[in-house]
């Protein structure tokens, strides 16, 4: 019986749904106490969004931000 327990536990974990990237990153921040990374990631995401929107029809509305 004891030999089947690790296999059954492994199989049960293998069948579980994988967390999303955002959920996995949030769990990393909580577990490792890396709260200083959160502002850096937010600024990078906002900068990427700004660059993405600057090539769209919303570009004239974004020019004052530059």
Predicted model as a PDB file, atoms N, CA, C, CB and O in Angstrom, pLDDT in the B-factor column:
MODEL        1                                                                  
ATOM      1  N   UNK A   1       0.805  -1.201   0.000  1.00 47.00           N  
ATOM      2  CA  UNK A   1       0.000   0.000   0.000  1.00 47.00           C  
ATOM      3  C   UNK A   1       0.848   1.265   0.000  1.00 47.00           C  
ATOM      4  CB  UNK A   1      -0.916  -0.002   1.187  1.00 47.00           C  
ATOM      5  O   UNK A   1       0.530   2.231  -0.695  1.00 47.00           O  
ATOM      6  N   UNK A   2       1.929   1.261   0.780  1.00 52.00           N  
ATOM      7  CA  UNK A   2       2.767   2.445   0.889  1.00 52.00           C  
ATOM      8  C   UNK A   2       3.441   2.775  -0.441  1.00 52.00           C  
ATOM      9  CB  UNK A   2       3.818   2.245   1.974  1.00 52.00           C  
ATOM     10  O   UNK A   2       3.717   3.942  -0.720  1.00 52.00           O  
ATOM     11  N   UNK A   3       3.706   1.765  -1.260  1.00 53.00           N  
ATOM     12  CA  UNK A   3       4.358   2.007  -2.548  1.00 53.00           C  
ATOM     13  C   UNK A   3       3.414   2.722  -3.514  1.00 53.00           C  
ATOM     14  CB  UNK A   3       4.838   0.681  -3.163  1.00 53.00           C  
ATOM     15  O   UNK A   3       3.880   3.448  -4.392  1.00 53.00           O  
ATOM     16  N   UNK A   4       2.113   2.539  -3.378  1.00 55.00           N  
ATOM     17  CA  UNK A   4       1.148   3.173  -4.272  1.00 55.00           C  
ATOM     18  C   UNK A   4       0.844   4.613  -3.883  1.00 55.00           C  
ATOM     19  CB  UNK A   4      -0.131   2.377  -4.292  1.00 55.00           C  
ATOM     20  O   UNK A   4       0.369   5.384  -4.717  1.00 55.00           O  
ATOM     21  N   UNK A   5       1.100   4.984  -2.664  1.00 61.00           N  
ATOM     22  CA  UNK A   5       0.745   6.323  -2.203  1.00 61.00           C  
ATOM     23  C   UNK A   5       1.469   7.425  -2.968  1.00 61.00           C  
ATOM     24  CB  UNK A   5       1.045   6.451  -0.734  1.00 61.00           C  
ATOM     25  O   UNK A   5       0.798   8.352  -3.421  1.00 61.00           O  
ATOM     26  N   UNK A   6       2.786   7.390  -3.144  1.00 61.00           N  
ATOM     27  CA  UNK A   6       3.427   8.463  -3.919  1.00 61.00           C  
ATOM     28  C   UNK A   6       2.939   8.511  -5.360  1.00 61.00           C  
ATOM     29  CB  UNK A   6       4.934   8.287  -3.903  1.00 61.00           C  
ATOM     30  O   UNK A   6       2.765   9.595  -5.917  1.00 61.00           O  
ATOM     31  N   UNK A   7       2.717   7.358  -5.966  1.00 72.00           N  
ATOM     32  CA  UNK A   7       2.226   7.329  -7.342  1.00 72.00           C  
ATOM     33  C   UNK A   7       0.839   7.938  -7.419  1.00 72.00           C  
ATOM     34  CB  UNK A   7       2.208   5.892  -7.884  1.00 72.00           C  
ATOM     35  O   UNK A   7       0.562   8.739  -8.312  1.00 72.00           O  
ATOM     36  N   UNK A   8      -0.028   7.572  -6.503  1.00 81.00           N  
ATOM     37  CA  UNK A   8      -1.377   8.130  -6.516  1.00 81.00           C  
ATOM     38  C   UNK A   8      -1.357   9.633  -6.276  1.00 81.00           C  
ATOM     39  CB  UNK A   8      -2.243   7.446  -5.465  1.00 81.00           C  
ATOM     40  O   UNK A   8      -2.114  10.372  -6.905  1.00 81.00           O  
ATOM     41  N   UNK A   9      -0.509  10.083  -5.381  1.00 83.00           N  
ATOM     42  CA  UNK A   9      -0.404  11.518  -5.120  1.00 83.00           C  
ATOM     43  C   UNK A   9       0.152  12.242  -6.346  1.00 83.00           C  
ATOM     44  CB  UNK A   9       0.490  11.782  -3.889  1.00 83.00           C  
ATOM     45  O   UNK A   9      -0.308  13.330  -6.693  1.00 83.00           O  
ATOM     46  N   UNK A  10       1.137  11.636  -6.993  1.00 83.00           N  
ATOM     47  CA  UNK A  10       1.711  12.225  -8.202  1.00 83.00           C  
ATOM     48  C   UNK A  10       0.666  12.292  -9.311  1.00 83.00           C  
ATOM     49  CB  UNK A  10       2.936  11.416  -8.671  1.00 83.00           C  
ATOM     50  O   UNK A  10       0.555  13.303 -10.005  1.00 83.00           O  
ATOM     51  N   UNK A  11      -0.090  11.229  -9.473  1.00 85.00           N  
ATOM     52  CA  UNK A  11      -1.123  11.213 -10.508  1.00 85.00           C  
ATOM     53  C   UNK A  11      -2.207  12.235 -10.216  1.00 85.00           C  
ATOM     54  CB  UNK A  11      -1.738   9.823 -10.628  1.00 85.00           C  
ATOM     55  O   UNK A  11      -2.723  12.879 -11.130  1.00 85.00           O  
ATOM     56  N   UNK A  12      -2.552  12.385  -8.945  1.00 84.00           N  
ATOM     57  CA  UNK A  12      -3.571  13.362  -8.581  1.00 84.00           C  
ATOM     58  C   UNK A  12      -3.084  14.775  -8.883  1.00 84.00           C  
ATOM     59  CB  UNK A  12      -3.941  13.229  -7.096  1.00 84.00           C  
ATOM     60  O   UNK A  12      -3.845  15.600  -9.390  1.00 84.00           O  
ATOM     61  N   UNK A  13      -1.822  15.058  -8.573  1.00 78.00           N  
ATOM     62  CA  UNK A  13      -1.265  16.369  -8.875  1.00 78.00           C  
ATOM     63  C   UNK A  13      -1.141  16.603 -10.378  1.00 78.00           C  
ATOM     64  CB  UNK A  13       0.091  16.521  -8.215  1.00 78.00           C  
ATOM     65  O   UNK A  13      -1.298  17.729 -10.849  1.00 78.00           O  
ATOM     66  N   UNK A  14      -0.861  15.545 -11.125  1.00 81.00           N  
ATOM     67  CA  UNK A  14      -0.728  15.676 -12.577  1.00 81.00           C  
ATOM     68  C   UNK A  14      -2.066  15.985 -13.233  1.00 81.00           C  
ATOM     69  CB  UNK A  14      -0.141  14.402 -13.173  1.00 81.00           C  
ATOM     70  O   UNK A  14      -2.103  16.619 -14.288  1.00 81.00           O  
ATOM     71  N   UNK A  15      -3.155  15.551 -12.631  1.00 86.00           N  
ATOM     72  CA  UNK A  15      -4.486  15.785 -13.208  1.00 86.00           C  
ATOM     73  C   UNK A  15      -5.031  17.167 -12.887  1.00 86.00           C  
ATOM     74  CB  UNK A  15      -5.454  14.738 -12.712  1.00 86.00           C  
ATOM     75  O   UNK A  15      -5.993  17.610 -13.514  1.00 86.00           O  
ATOM     76  N   UNK A  16      -4.439  17.847 -11.929  1.00 83.00           N  
ATOM     77  CA  UNK A  16      -4.940  19.163 -11.548  1.00 83.00           C  
ATOM     78  C   UNK A  16      -4.729  20.168 -12.677  1.00 83.00           C  
ATOM     79  CB  UNK A  16      -4.250  19.649 -10.265  1.00 83.00           C  
ATOM     80  O   UNK A  16      -3.803  20.057 -13.479  1.00 83.00           O  
ATOM     81  N   UNK A  17      -5.617  21.143 -12.705  1.00 85.00           N  
ATOM     82  CA  UNK A  17      -5.515  22.201 -13.705  1.00 85.00           C  
ATOM     83  C   UNK A  17      -4.325  23.091 -13.374  1.00 85.00           C  
ATOM     84  CB  UNK A  17      -6.822  23.032 -13.771  1.00 85.00           C  
ATOM     85  O   UNK A  17      -4.104  23.433 -12.212  1.00 85.00           O  
ATOM     86  N   UNK A  18      -3.554  23.470 -14.400  1.00 84.00           N  
ATOM     87  CA  UNK A  18      -2.388  24.330 -14.197  1.00 84.00           C  
ATOM     88  C   UNK A  18      -2.850  25.763 -13.969  1.00 84.00           C  
ATOM     89  CB  UNK A  18      -1.421  24.253 -15.411  1.00 84.00           C  
ATOM     90  O   UNK A  18      -3.791  26.218 -14.619  1.00 84.00           O  
ATOM     91  N   UNK A  19      -2.203  26.482 -13.054  1.00 82.00           N  
ATOM     92  CA  UNK A  19      -2.579  27.879 -12.823  1.00 82.00           C  
ATOM     93  C   UNK A  19      -2.136  28.763 -13.981  1.00 82.00           C  
ATOM     94  CB  UNK A  19      -1.969  28.389 -11.511  1.00 82.00           C  
ATOM     95  O   UNK A  19      -1.211  28.428 -14.722  1.00 82.00           O  
ATOM     96  N   UNK A  20      -2.807  29.883 -14.120  1.00 88.00           N  
ATOM     97  CA  UNK A  20      -2.439  30.819 -15.181  1.00 88.00           C  
ATOM     98  C   UNK A  20      -1.120  31.504 -14.823  1.00 88.00           C  
ATOM     99  CB  UNK A  20      -3.563  31.872 -15.405  1.00 88.00           C  
ATOM    100  O   UNK A  20      -0.635  31.399 -13.696  1.00 88.00           O  
ATOM    101  N   UNK A  21      -0.564  32.194 -15.785  1.00 87.00           N  
ATOM    102  CA  UNK A  21       0.701  32.886 -15.561  1.00 87.00           C  
ATOM    103  C   UNK A  21       0.551  33.950 -14.477  1.00 87.00           C  
ATOM    104  CB  UNK A  21       1.202  33.522 -16.865  1.00 87.00           C  
ATOM    105  O   UNK A  21       1.429  34.108 -13.629  1.00 87.00           O  
ATOM    106  N   UNK A  22      -0.561  34.675 -14.508  1.00 86.00           N  
ATOM    107  CA  UNK A  22      -0.795  35.715 -13.515  1.00 86.00           C  
ATOM    108  C   UNK A  22      -0.947  35.119 -12.119  1.00 86.00           C  
ATOM    109  CB  UNK A  22      -2.036  36.525 -13.880  1.00 86.00           C  
ATOM    110  O   UNK A  22      -0.403  35.656 -11.155  1.00 86.00           O  
ATOM    111  N   UNK A  23      -1.677  34.023 -12.005  1.00 89.00           N  
ATOM    112  CA  UNK A  23      -1.856  33.368 -10.705  1.00 89.00           C  
ATOM    113  C   UNK A  23      -0.532  32.800 -10.198  1.00 89.00           C  
ATOM    114  CB  UNK A  23      -2.910  32.249 -10.805  1.00 89.00           C  
ATOM    115  O   UNK A  23      -0.238  32.859  -9.004  1.00 89.00           O  
ATOM    116  N   UNK A  24       0.241  32.263 -11.094  1.00 89.00           N  
ATOM    117  CA  UNK A  24       1.542  31.714 -10.711  1.00 89.00           C  
ATOM    118  C   UNK A  24       2.495  32.827 -10.265  1.00 89.00           C  
ATOM    119  CB  UNK A  24       2.158  30.926 -11.882  1.00 89.00           C  
ATOM    120  O   UNK A  24       3.244  32.651  -9.304  1.00 89.00           O  
ATOM    121  N   UNK A  25       2.470  33.966 -10.954  1.00 87.00           N  
ATOM    122  CA  UNK A  25       3.312  35.095 -10.567  1.00 87.00           C  
ATOM    123  C   UNK A  25       2.875  35.654  -9.220  1.00 87.00           C  
ATOM    124  CB  UNK A  25       3.268  36.193 -11.637  1.00 87.00           C  
ATOM    125  O   UNK A  25       3.717  35.995  -8.390  1.00 87.00           O  
ATOM    126  N   UNK A  26       1.565  35.752  -8.993  1.00 87.00           N  
ATOM    127  CA  UNK A  26       1.052  36.245  -7.714  1.00 87.00           C  
ATOM    128  C   UNK A  26       1.477  35.315  -6.570  1.00 87.00           C  
ATOM    129  CB  UNK A  26      -0.492  36.368  -7.762  1.00 87.00           C  
ATOM    130  O   UNK A  26       1.868  35.782  -5.500  1.00 87.00           O  
ATOM    131  N   UNK A  27       1.402  34.028  -6.796  1.00 89.00           N  
ATOM    132  CA  UNK A  27       1.825  33.061  -5.782  1.00 89.00           C  
ATOM    133  C   UNK A  27       3.332  33.188  -5.509  1.00 89.00           C  
ATOM    134  CB  UNK A  27       1.479  31.620  -6.235  1.00 89.00           C  
ATOM    135  O   UNK A  27       3.773  33.059  -4.367  1.00 89.00           O  
ATOM    136  N   UNK A  28       4.106  33.440  -6.554  1.00 88.00           N  
ATOM    137  CA  UNK A  28       5.548  33.654  -6.383  1.00 88.00           C  
ATOM    138  C   UNK A  28       5.816  34.878  -5.510  1.00 88.00           C  
ATOM    139  CB  UNK A  28       6.234  33.821  -7.753  1.00 88.00           C  
ATOM    140  O   UNK A  28       6.657  34.833  -4.612  1.00 88.00           O  
ATOM    141  N   UNK A  29       5.094  35.978  -5.780  1.00 86.00           N  
ATOM    142  CA  UNK A  29       5.283  37.190  -4.990  1.00 86.00           C  
ATOM    143  C   UNK A  29       4.916  36.956  -3.531  1.00 86.00           C  
ATOM    144  CB  UNK A  29       4.450  38.334  -5.564  1.00 86.00           C  
ATOM    145  O   UNK A  29       5.625  37.405  -2.631  1.00 86.00           O  
ATOM    146  N   UNK A  30       3.825  36.264  -3.300  1.00 88.00           N  
ATOM    147  CA  UNK A  30       3.383  36.013  -1.921  1.00 88.00           C  
ATOM    148  C   UNK A  30       4.331  35.086  -1.190  1.00 88.00           C  
ATOM    149  CB  UNK A  30       1.980  35.422  -1.910  1.00 88.00           C  
ATOM    150  O   UNK A  30       4.673  35.330  -0.033  1.00 88.00           O  
ATOM    151  N   UNK A  31       4.753  34.038  -1.848  1.00 89.00           N  
ATOM    152  CA  UNK A  31       5.587  33.033  -1.190  1.00 89.00           C  
ATOM    153  C   UNK A  31       6.998  33.542  -0.905  1.00 89.00           C  
ATOM    154  CB  UNK A  31       5.659  31.785  -2.043  1.00 89.00           C  
ATOM    155  O   UNK A  31       7.544  33.285   0.168  1.00 89.00           O  
ATOM    156  N   UNK A  32       7.594  34.265  -1.863  1.00 89.00           N  
ATOM    157  CA  UNK A  32       8.979  34.710  -1.736  1.00 89.00           C  
ATOM    158  C   UNK A  32       9.123  36.134  -1.211  1.00 89.00           C  
ATOM    159  CB  UNK A  32       9.657  34.605  -3.060  1.00 89.00           C  
ATOM    160  O   UNK A  32      10.240  36.627  -1.051  1.00 89.00           O  
ATOM    161  N   UNK A  33       8.013  36.788  -0.946  1.00 88.00           N  
ATOM    162  CA  UNK A  33       8.020  38.162  -0.410  1.00 88.00           C  
ATOM    163  C   UNK A  33       8.819  39.117  -1.301  1.00 88.00           C  
ATOM    164  CB  UNK A  33       8.604  38.173   1.012  1.00 88.00           C  
ATOM    165  O   UNK A  33       9.627  39.905  -0.810  1.00 88.00           O  
ATOM    166  N   UNK A  34       8.591  39.040  -2.579  1.00 86.00           N  
ATOM    167  CA  UNK A  34       9.283  39.895  -3.552  1.00 86.00           C  
ATOM    168  C   UNK A  34       8.366  41.064  -3.965  1.00 86.00           C  
ATOM    169  CB  UNK A  34       9.713  39.063  -4.809  1.00 86.00           C  
ATOM    170  O   UNK A  34       8.151  41.293  -5.155  1.00 86.00           O  
ATOM    171  N   UNK A  35       7.838  41.790  -2.992  1.00 87.00           N  
ATOM    172  CA  UNK A  35       6.884  42.854  -3.281  1.00 87.00           C  
ATOM    173  C   UNK A  35       7.517  43.996  -4.057  1.00 87.00           C  
ATOM    174  CB  UNK A  35       6.288  43.379  -1.998  1.00 87.00           C  
ATOM    175  O   UNK A  35       6.807  44.751  -4.721  1.00 87.00           O  
ATOM    176  N   UNK A  36       8.833  44.141  -3.990  1.00 89.00           N  
ATOM    177  CA  UNK A  36       9.501  45.216  -4.714  1.00 89.00           C  
ATOM    178  C   UNK A  36       9.402  45.023  -6.225  1.00 89.00           C  
ATOM    179  CB  UNK A  36      10.962  45.300  -4.295  1.00 89.00           C  
ATOM    180  O   UNK A  36       9.607  45.973  -6.981  1.00 89.00           O  
ATOM    181  N   UNK A  37       9.090  43.806  -6.674  1.00 87.00           N  
ATOM    182  CA  UNK A  37       8.981  43.553  -8.118  1.00 87.00           C  
ATOM    183  C   UNK A  37       7.665  44.054  -8.693  1.00 87.00           C  
ATOM    184  CB  UNK A  37       9.124  42.067  -8.401  1.00 87.00           C  
ATOM    185  O   UNK A  37       7.577  44.320  -9.892  1.00 87.00           O  
ATOM    186  N   UNK A  38       6.651  44.184  -7.864  1.00 87.00           N  
ATOM    187  CA  UNK A  38       5.321  44.556  -8.342  1.00 87.00           C  
ATOM    188  C   UNK A  38       5.298  45.923  -9.041  1.00 87.00           C  
ATOM    189  CB  UNK A  38       4.348  44.563  -7.181  1.00 87.00           C  
ATOM    190  O   UNK A  38       4.747  46.006 -10.139  1.00 87.00           O  
ATOM    191  N   UNK A  39       5.858  46.988  -8.477  1.00 91.00           N  
ATOM    192  CA  UNK A  39       5.845  48.275  -9.197  1.00 91.00           C  
ATOM    193  C   UNK A  39       6.605  48.226 -10.529  1.00 91.00           C  
ATOM    194  CB  UNK A  39       6.445  49.361  -8.317  1.00 91.00           C  
ATOM    195  O   UNK A  39       6.200  48.869 -11.497  1.00 91.00           O  
ATOM    196  N   UNK A  40       7.688  47.478 -10.578  1.00 91.00           N  
ATOM    197  CA  UNK A  40       8.458  47.364 -11.817  1.00 91.00           C  
ATOM    198  C   UNK A  40       7.619  46.704 -12.903  1.00 91.00           C  
ATOM    199  CB  UNK A  40       9.754  46.564 -11.582  1.00 91.00           C  
ATOM    200  O   UNK A  40       7.591  47.176 -14.039  1.00 91.00           O  
ATOM    201  N   UNK A  41       6.940  45.624 -12.564  1.00 90.00           N  
ATOM    202  CA  UNK A  41       6.098  44.915 -13.528  1.00 90.00           C  
ATOM    203  C   UNK A  41       4.934  45.788 -13.982  1.00 90.00           C  
ATOM    204  CB  UNK A  41       5.571  43.610 -12.922  1.00 90.00           C  
ATOM    205  O   UNK A  41       4.591  45.801 -15.164  1.00 90.00           O  
ATOM    206  N   UNK A  42       4.329  46.516 -13.052  1.00 92.00           N  
ATOM    207  CA  UNK A  42       3.197  47.381 -13.406  1.00 92.00           C  
ATOM    208  C   UNK A  42       3.644  48.483 -14.363  1.00 92.00           C  
ATOM    209  CB  UNK A  42       2.569  48.000 -12.137  1.00 92.00           C  
ATOM    210  O   UNK A  42       2.958  48.763 -15.346  1.00 92.00           O  
ATOM    211  N   UNK A  43       4.793  49.114 -14.083  1.00 95.00           N  
ATOM    212  CA  UNK A  43       5.304  50.176 -14.961  1.00 95.00           C  
ATOM    213  C   UNK A  43       5.633  49.621 -16.348  1.00 95.00           C  
ATOM    214  CB  UNK A  43       6.558  50.836 -14.342  1.00 95.00           C  
ATOM    215  O   UNK A  43       5.337  50.261 -17.356  1.00 95.00           O  
ATOM    216  N   UNK A  44       6.242  48.438 -16.403  1.00 93.00           N  
ATOM    217  CA  UNK A  44       6.553  47.834 -17.701  1.00 93.00           C  
ATOM    218  C   UNK A  44       5.287  47.507 -18.485  1.00 93.00           C  
ATOM    219  CB  UNK A  44       7.386  46.567 -17.510  1.00 93.00           C  
ATOM    220  O   UNK A  44       5.243  47.706 -19.699  1.00 93.00           O  
ATOM    221  N   UNK A  45       4.263  47.010 -17.810  1.00 92.00           N  
ATOM    222  CA  UNK A  45       2.997  46.719 -18.486  1.00 92.00           C  
ATOM    223  C   UNK A  45       2.322  47.997 -18.984  1.00 92.00           C  
ATOM    224  CB  UNK A  45       2.054  45.964 -17.544  1.00 92.00           C  
ATOM    225  O   UNK A  45       1.786  48.025 -20.091  1.00 92.00           O  
ATOM    226  N   UNK A  46       2.347  49.047 -18.175  1.00 92.00           N  
ATOM    227  CA  UNK A  46       1.763  50.320 -18.609  1.00 92.00           C  
ATOM    228  C   UNK A  46       2.527  50.920 -19.785  1.00 92.00           C  
ATOM    229  CB  UNK A  46       1.739  51.310 -17.449  1.00 92.00           C  
ATOM    230  O   UNK A  46       1.921  51.465 -20.708  1.00 92.00           O  
ATOM    231  N   UNK A  47       3.841  50.823 -19.754  1.00 91.00           N  
ATOM    232  CA  UNK A  47       4.649  51.326 -20.869  1.00 91.00           C  
ATOM    233  C   UNK A  47       4.363  50.532 -22.141  1.00 91.00           C  
ATOM    234  CB  UNK A  47       6.152  51.256 -20.526  1.00 91.00           C  
ATOM    235  O   UNK A  47       4.255  51.113 -23.221  1.00 91.00           O  
ATOM    236  N   UNK A  48       4.239  49.222 -22.022  1.00 89.00           N  
ATOM    237  CA  UNK A  48       3.888  48.393 -23.174  1.00 89.00           C  
ATOM    238  C   UNK A  48       2.509  48.730 -23.718  1.00 89.00           C  
ATOM    239  CB  UNK A  48       3.946  46.924 -22.799  1.00 89.00           C  
ATOM    240  O   UNK A  48       2.305  48.765 -24.931  1.00 89.00           O  
ATOM    241  N   UNK A  49       1.562  48.977 -22.818  1.00 86.00           N  
ATOM    242  CA  UNK A  49       0.217  49.370 -23.246  1.00 86.00           C  
ATOM    243  C   UNK A  49       0.244  50.714 -23.952  1.00 86.00           C  
ATOM    244  CB  UNK A  49      -0.735  49.426 -22.047  1.00 86.00           C  
ATOM    245  O   UNK A  49      -0.446  50.905 -24.953  1.00 86.00           O  
ATOM    246  N   UNK A  50       1.030  51.637 -23.442  1.00 81.00           N  
ATOM    247  CA  UNK A  50       1.150  52.949 -24.067  1.00 81.00           C  
ATOM    248  C   UNK A  50       1.751  52.841 -25.471  1.00 81.00           C  
ATOM    249  CB  UNK A  50       2.006  53.874 -23.196  1.00 81.00           C  
ATOM    250  O   UNK A  50       1.297  53.518 -26.393  1.00 81.00           O  
ATOM    251  N   UNK A  51       2.746  52.012 -25.632  1.00 81.00           N  
ATOM    252  CA  UNK A  51       3.356  51.808 -26.950  1.00 81.00           C  
ATOM    253  C   UNK A  51       2.372  51.139 -27.900  1.00 81.00           C  
ATOM    254  CB  UNK A  51       4.636  50.960 -26.831  1.00 81.00           C  
ATOM    255  O   UNK A  51       2.290  51.501 -29.074  1.00 81.00           O  
ATOM    256  N   UNK A  52       1.637  50.176 -27.396  1.00 80.00           N  
ATOM    257  CA  UNK A  52       0.644  49.488 -28.223  1.00 80.00           C  
ATOM    258  C   UNK A  52      -0.456  50.446 -28.683  1.00 80.00           C  
ATOM    259  CB  UNK A  52       0.029  48.314 -27.450  1.00 80.00           C  
ATOM    260  O   UNK A  52      -0.868  50.417 -29.843  1.00 80.00           O  
ATOM    261  N   UNK A  53      -0.925  51.284 -27.775  1.00 75.00           N  
ATOM    262  CA  UNK A  53      -1.998  52.213 -28.120  1.00 75.00           C  
ATOM    263  C   UNK A  53      -1.514  53.362 -29.006  1.00 75.00           C  
ATOM    264  CB  UNK A  53      -2.622  52.771 -26.856  1.00 75.00           C  
ATOM    265  O   UNK A  53      -2.313  53.975 -29.713  1.00 75.00           O  
ATOM    266  N   UNK A  54      -0.221  53.656 -28.974  1.00 75.00           N  
ATOM    267  CA  UNK A  54       0.283  54.762 -29.788  1.00 75.00           C  
ATOM    268  C   UNK A  54       0.252  54.432 -31.278  1.00 75.00           C  
ATOM    269  CB  UNK A  54       1.703  55.117 -29.368  1.00 75.00           C  
ATOM    270  O   UNK A  54       0.341  55.334 -32.112  1.00 75.00           O  
ATOM    271  N   UNK A  55       0.129  53.169 -31.615  1.00 75.00           N  
ATOM    272  CA  UNK A  55       0.046  52.800 -33.029  1.00 75.00           C  
ATOM    273  C   UNK A  55      -1.399  52.530 -33.446  1.00 75.00           C  
ATOM    274  CB  UNK A  55       0.911  51.566 -33.308  1.00 75.00           C  
ATOM    275  O   UNK A  55      -1.639  51.934 -34.496  1.00 75.00           O  
ATOM    276  N   UNK A  56      -2.352  52.962 -32.638  1.00 72.00           N  
ATOM    277  CA  UNK A  56      -3.756  52.723 -32.968  1.00 72.00           C  
ATOM    278  C   UNK A  56      -4.459  54.061 -33.222  1.00 72.00           C  
ATOM    279  CB  UNK A  56      -4.466  51.936 -31.826  1.00 72.00           C  
ATOM    280  O   UNK A  56      -3.818  55.107 -33.326  1.00 72.00           O  
ATOM    281  N   UNK A  57      -5.766  54.002 -33.317  1.00 74.00           N  
ATOM    282  CA  UNK A  57      -6.556  55.207 -33.565  1.00 74.00           C  
ATOM    283  C   UNK A  57      -6.573  56.126 -32.348  1.00 74.00           C  
ATOM    284  CB  UNK A  57      -7.983  54.833 -33.953  1.00 74.00           C  
ATOM    285  O   UNK A  57      -6.974  57.284 -32.458  1.00 74.00           O  
ATOM    286  N   UNK A  58      -6.149  55.633 -31.207  1.00 69.00           N  
ATOM    287  CA  UNK A  58      -6.121  56.453 -29.999  1.00 69.00           C  
ATOM    288  C   UNK A  58      -4.845  57.286 -29.875  1.00 69.00           C  
ATOM    289  CB  UNK A  58      -6.268  55.573 -28.783  1.00 69.00           C  
ATOM    290  O   UNK A  58      -4.659  57.982 -28.877  1.00 69.00           O  
ATOM    291  N   UNK A  59      -3.980  57.223 -30.861  1.00 70.00           N  
ATOM    292  CA  UNK A  59      -2.694  57.929 -30.809  1.00 70.00           C  
ATOM    293  C   UNK A  59      -2.853  59.435 -30.583  1.00 70.00           C  
ATOM    294  CB  UNK A  59      -1.923  57.690 -32.095  1.00 70.00           C  
ATOM    295  O   UNK A  59      -2.119  59.996 -29.769  1.00 70.00           O  
ATOM    296  N   UNK A  60      -3.777  60.113 -31.266  1.00 73.00           N  
ATOM    297  CA  UNK A  60      -3.902  61.570 -31.010  1.00 73.00           C  
ATOM    298  C   UNK A  60      -4.251  61.912 -29.557  1.00 73.00           C  
ATOM    299  CB  UNK A  60      -4.968  62.159 -31.923  1.00 73.00           C  
ATOM    300  O   UNK A  60      -3.916  62.995 -29.076  1.00 73.00           O  
ATOM    301  N   UNK A  61      -4.909  61.009 -28.873  1.00 72.00           N  
ATOM    302  CA  UNK A  61      -5.252  61.261 -27.475  1.00 72.00           C  
ATOM    303  C   UNK A  61      -4.055  61.035 -26.560  1.00 72.00           C  
ATOM    304  CB  UNK A  61      -6.413  60.368 -27.045  1.00 72.00           C  
ATOM    305  O   UNK A  61      -4.031  61.543 -25.439  1.00 72.00           O  
ATOM    306  N   UNK A  62      -3.064  60.283 -27.021  1.00 67.00           N  
ATOM    307  CA  UNK A  62      -1.914  59.957 -26.197  1.00 67.00           C  
ATOM    308  C   UNK A  62      -0.747  60.931 -26.394  1.00 67.00           C  
ATOM    309  CB  UNK A  62      -1.461  58.552 -26.497  1.00 67.00           C  
ATOM    310  O   UNK A  62       0.182  60.923 -25.587  1.00 67.00           O  
ATOM    311  N   UNK A  63      -0.762  61.754 -27.420  1.00 68.00           N  
ATOM    312  CA  UNK A  63       0.362  62.646 -27.689  1.00 68.00           C  
ATOM    313  C   UNK A  63       0.652  63.582 -26.517  1.00 68.00           C  
ATOM    314  CB  UNK A  63       0.087  63.459 -28.939  1.00 68.00           C  
ATOM    315  O   UNK A  63       1.824  63.819 -26.224  1.00 68.00           O  
ATOM    316  N   UNK A  64      -0.351  64.122 -25.837  1.00 73.00           N  
ATOM    317  CA  UNK A  64      -0.025  64.989 -24.686  1.00 73.00           C  
ATOM    318  C   UNK A  64       0.730  64.258 -23.557  1.00 73.00           C  
ATOM    319  CB  UNK A  64      -1.308  65.584 -24.122  1.00 73.00           C  
ATOM    320  O   UNK A  64       1.390  64.909 -22.747  1.00 73.00           O  
ATOM    321  N   UNK A  65       0.645  62.958 -23.495  1.00 68.00           N  
ATOM    322  CA  UNK A  65       1.354  62.232 -22.449  1.00 68.00           C  
ATOM    323  C   UNK A  65       2.852  62.163 -22.706  1.00 68.00           C  
ATOM    324  CB  UNK A  65       0.795  60.835 -22.322  1.00 68.00           C  
ATOM    325  O   UNK A  65       3.637  62.007 -21.771  1.00 68.00           O  
ATOM    326  N   UNK A  66       3.253  62.279 -23.962  1.00 64.00           N  
ATOM    327  CA  UNK A  66       4.673  62.260 -24.288  1.00 64.00           C  
ATOM    328  C   UNK A  66       5.229  63.626 -24.056  1.00 64.00           C  
ATOM    329  CB  UNK A  66       4.921  61.808 -25.735  1.00 64.00           C  
ATOM    330  O   UNK A  66       6.421  63.851 -24.267  1.00 64.00           O  
TER     331      UNK A  66                                                      
ENDMDL                                                                          
END                                                                             
